Amino acid sequence: MKVLILKENLTKALLIVGKGLSLKPQLPILSHILIKAKNNRLEFFSTNLELGIIYNSPAKVEREGEVAVPGKLLTEFINSLLTDKIELETGDKDLKIKTNKTQAHLAIGVPADFPPFPDVPQTGKKLSLAKIKDAVLRTVFAASSDEGRPVLTGVKTTISDGFLFLSATDGYRLSREQVELTGKMEPLEVILPAQSLTETIRIADELAAQDVELSIIENKNQVVFSLPNTRIFTRLIDGEFPNVEKIIPAGFKTKVIVDRDLFHQAVKTTSIFARGTSNIVRLKIGSAGLNLSAATPQVGSEEDFVEADVEGDETEISFNFRFLLDLFSNFPDKELVFESLGPLSPGVFKPKSAQSKFLHIIMPVRIQN
């Protein structure tokens, strides 16, 4: 293999496929990027067996071929170069990287050891990123990172009756979104890894993509996200996702409408005094608004107040402040509606605007008085 490529194109390719590299590879080859040269294009491959990425970039190919090269080392070296053009040439046991002033030789792996990628179906579901991006980001943060319960590390993704429904939960909180789609869509119901969805959105941002095409590889139990010059492969998660409708309270005894930013700032301030305990912030809801408090014997105590419109019963409820801060960082509206049936019932958070279909639930913390 012998090719000439612009550094700008090579850097972009390594940035994108680098997201599929394994940090702790089960196999040595998984720390490598596979590069194939043909038809005046370079094709870059990376995979950690959960997420796989293929990216195509233009290049001048003088001799076709392929090479597997350590991804982190290659990326670090290319980023350090001050040049416009880079020449890549494979030898028997190394990859020569040459500029007008610099020459390096990198040890290489065996391309045949690289895991194969499945063929992509000809048709898929095209989704507007402008419509789904924020919905994905407002959902994935509530998914679990505990691999002991794989189904909770995913996002239940359903397409039905012209809508996309997304749900994620870690057992302590739940995020649910609903997005109206354009055009006719075949029904779909799968569980997609939250981490793969997050990386897909990040890569789409890098590419300034307008749409993403979603295809299911049935016999491989995989899904492919197709973007400009890029394909992202990820496994589907098997298992039964929790029935989220059973988690959502049917009504409320207390309803609060509050400014999101004021509520956010009050929780941030109060949380400073909650870090030494169980991250607990107490909310006392009165007729005029919210009283927030936290106390840690070794640190001290703090109280804060936020004005709000309150309807219904006065009550007290406690939450893990980290869950509240995550919610505020992903909340879509200026005004927040909080509903509760009581101290031990799930707290329901949603926008005041009826146009948004975002819903978030946080389980309260039981306090021993």
N, C-alpha and C positions, 0 to 999 in steps of 0.2 A: 504494500500500500504506500502510495506517495501522493500527498495532496497539499494544496496551498489554500489557506483560509484566512479571512480577515479576523483579527483578534476580537473585534466587536461581536462577530457572529459566534466565535468559539466560546467567548466568555458567557454569552447569553445561553448557549446550549448547555454549558456545564452548570450554570445557575439553576436551570430548570431540571435537568436529569439528576442533579445533586440531591434533590428532595426525595429521590427514591433509593438513595444509598443506605445500606444498613450500618447503624452505629456500632452494633455488636453482632457481626455477621456469624451465622451458624456455619457457613462455608466461606473459605477465603475468597472465592470468586465474587461473592456478594459485595465486597468492598471495591469492586472494579466497575468501570464503565466500559461497555462494549461499543466499539466504533466500527461502522461499516462504511466503506467508500465505494460508490458506484453512481453512474449517470450524473456526474458533476454535482453530487450531493453527499453529505455526510449524515449518517443515521446513528444517533446516540441512544444507548439502552442502559437502564439501571433498574434494579429490583432488590427489595428486601424480603421477597416472597409474600408480603402482604400488599405492597404497592409496587407497581411497575410502571415505568415511564419510557416512552419512545419520542424522540424529538428529531426533526429533520432540519438541516441547515444547508444553504448553498455553499459550494466550494469548488475549486478547480482540481479535478481528479486526474492526475497523470498516470497513476497505476492503481487499479482497484484492489481491494483486499479488506481485511478486518484485523482488529487488535483489541485485546482486553487490557486496560491500564488502570492502576490504582486511582480511584476517583478523587479522593481528597488531595493526594499529592499532585495530581495533574492540575486540579483547580487552583491550588495554592501557587503553583509555579506559573501558570498562565496569567494569573492576576498580578503577579509581580513584574511582568514584562512591560517595557515601554516600547511599543512597536505597533505598526498598523497591520502587518502581514506575518503569518506564522506558517512554516513548512513542517509537515508531519510525515515521517517516513519510517516504516517498520524494517527491522532487521530480523535475524534469526531469534534473538533473545531480548531485544529491546525496541523501544520506540525512540527515534531521534526527533527532537524538537529543535528547530533552527530558525533564528531570525538573522537580520543583517549584522548583529553584534554578539548574539548569544547562541550557544549550542548545548543541549543536554541530552542525556540518554536515560530513559526510565525503564526499569525492569517491567516485564509484562506477564500476564497470565495466559491461560489457554482458552481461546475463544469457545472451543467445543464444550468447555465445562460450564458455560453461561446458561442459565435456565432458559428454555425456549418460551416464546410468547405465542399465545393462541391467535388464530385468524379472527379478524373483526367482521361481524355481520355487515351486510351491505346497507341495511336500513336501521334507523334508530329514532329516538324521540328528540327533536330539537327544542331546546328550552332557552328562553331569553335570559341572559345573565342579569340584565337590569331588573328583571322581575324576581329572580330567585336568589340572588347573591345575599341580600340582607336577611332574607328568610332563613337561609342556611346558617349564617353567622349567629342569628338569634336563637338557633336551635342547638347547634353542636356543642356549645359550652356546657350544656346541662347533661351531656352524656358522661358515662363513667369511664375512668381510666383503669379500672380493675379488670385485668384479663381473666380473673377467676369467674366472672359472670359475663361472658363474651357478648351476649345479646344486649346488655346495657351499654356496651361501648359503641353501639350503632345508633343510627337514626332510622326510625321506621318511615319509609318513603312510599306514599300512595298517590297514584293518579287516578282520579275518578270524577266523572261528570264535569269535566272541564276545569278541575281544580287539582293543585298539588298540595298534599297534606304532609307535614313534617312533624315528627314527635321524637323527643329524646328525654331520657330520665336516668338518674343514677340511684334511684331509690329514695333520695332525700328531696329532690326537686324535679320539676317537669317543665319543659318548654314545648309549646305547640304552636305551629304556624299554618296558615292557609293562604294560598296564592292562586288567583285566577289566571288560567293559562289561555293563550290564544290559539285558535286552530283545533282541529279534531285530534284527540290523543287516545290511543289504546289504553285500557286499564293496566295498572301496574301496582304491585304490592311487594316490596322487598325491604330488607334491613341492610343499609349501607354503613360501612365503618365511618364513624365521625371524623377520624383523623384523615381518611382519604378524601372526604368531602372538603375538609379545611384546606388540604394541599391543592385540590382542584381549583378552589376559589382563588388561592394565592397565585397559582400558575396562570389562571385566566387573567388576573390583574397584570401580571408581568407581560402577558401577550396583548393586553388591551383588547381582549376578545369580546365580541358582541353576543355570541351564542355558544352553547355547549350541546353536543349531541350525546345522548345516553343510549347505549346498546347493551343488551343482555346476551351473554354467551351461555346458553342454557346448559350444554353438556359439560361445561367447565365450572359452573356455578360462579361466574365472574361477571363484572360489569366493566364497560369501557366508556370513558368520557373522552370525546373527540373535540379538540380545540385546533386552532390554526397551527399546522405543522407538528401537532402534538397529540399523543394518545396516552391516556392514563388508565391503567388496568388495576382493578382491586377486586378482592373476593367479596362475595355476598356472605352475610352472617346467617347461619342456620339457627333456628330456635323460635320460640313463641314470645313475641314482644308483649309486655304487660298491657292489659286493657286500660288505657289511660282515661277512658270515659268514666270508669268506676272511681278514679282518684279525684275527679273534679267535683267539688261540692255543688249540690243542686240549688243552693240559695245562700243567704247571708243574714246575720243578725246585726252586723256592723259594717258600714261602708264609709270609706275615707277617700276623698279626692284631694291630692296634694301635689305641689310642684315637685317634679322629679329632681331637679338640681338641688333644691333646698333640702329635700329628704336625703339625697346622696351625701351632701356635705355634712349633715348632722350625723349620719351613720359613720362616715370616715372619722369624724372627730371623736365620737363616742367609742369607736372600736379601738382607739389607742389604749383605753383602759380595760379592754376585754381580752387582750392577747394572752394574758397569763392564766386565764381560766379555760373555759371551753369555747372561746370565741363567741360568747353569748352577749347579745344586746337585747335589753328589755324594752318593749313598747307599751306604754300606757296610753290608751286612747280615751280622751275626754271630749267634751262638747266643743272645745275650742281648737283641738288639734292633737298632735302626737308629742308625748313626753318620752324621750329616749334616755336610757341610763345603762351604765356598766360599772362594775366594781371588781377590783382585784386587790386582795389584802396587801401584797407586796408593792403595789403600784399606787393605788388610790382609787378614787371614784369620780364619775363625771355625769352630769345631767344636761340634756339639751331639749329644746322645744321647737317644734315646727308647726306653724299655723296650717290648718286644713279645714275643709268642709266635711263634717262628720254627720252621718245619718245612722240612727239606730242606737243600740246599746253601747254603753261604755264598757271597755274590756281591757285585759292585759294579755300580751302574747310575747314570746321570746323567740328569736331566730339566731342562727349562726350568721354573724355579720359578713363572713366571706361570701355566702350565698347571696346576700342582699347587694353587696358591691358588684358581684358578677352580673346580677340582674340590671343594675343601673347602667353598667357599661354597655349593655346590649339592648336597652329599652328604647322603643321607637318613637315615643311621644313626649311632649313637654309636660303634660299632665298625667299623673299616675292614679289609677283607681286600685285601692286595696280593699278586699272583702274578707270577712271572717265570720265563722259560726261560733267561735269561742277559743279559749286558750290552747286547746288540744286539737283543734281542727286545722287542716291545711290552709295556709294563707294564699289567697288568689290575687294575682297582680295582672292588670291589663291596662291598655291605653284608654283614656277617656273618649278619644275619637272612635266612632263606630266603623270608620273606614279600615282600621287596622284589625286584623284577626289574630294578633299575637296574644297568647295566654301563658302565664307562668305561675307555677305553684311551688311553694316552699313549705316543707314540713316544719312545724314548730318544735322547739326544744322544751321538754318537760322540766319545770323548775321546782325544786324542793324548797318551800318557804320555811 
